[in-house]
Amino acid sequence: MTDLRSWLATVESFGEVRHVDGAHWDTELGAIAELSYRRPNPKALLFEGIREYPSGRVLTGSTGSARRLGHTL
């Protein structure tokens, strides 16, 4: 694994990534991530198309499960 794209591809094959499109960077992103962390077996969240955010994506919960943490290390 040499970059985030390959990490994402592998973790997506585990079924442990949820894509979130169109969340607002200031009012929704943190709240959605927090609610996800409180669930049993939370998935990593990949926020895309973030409203009022210039560009890019935001990943949260990348090490939130033993399997993802082990793969990252």
Secondary structure, 3 states (H helix, E strand, C coil): CCCHHHHHHHHHHCCCEEEEECCECCCCHHHHHHHHHCCCCCCEEEEECCECCCCCCEEECCCCCHHHHHHHC
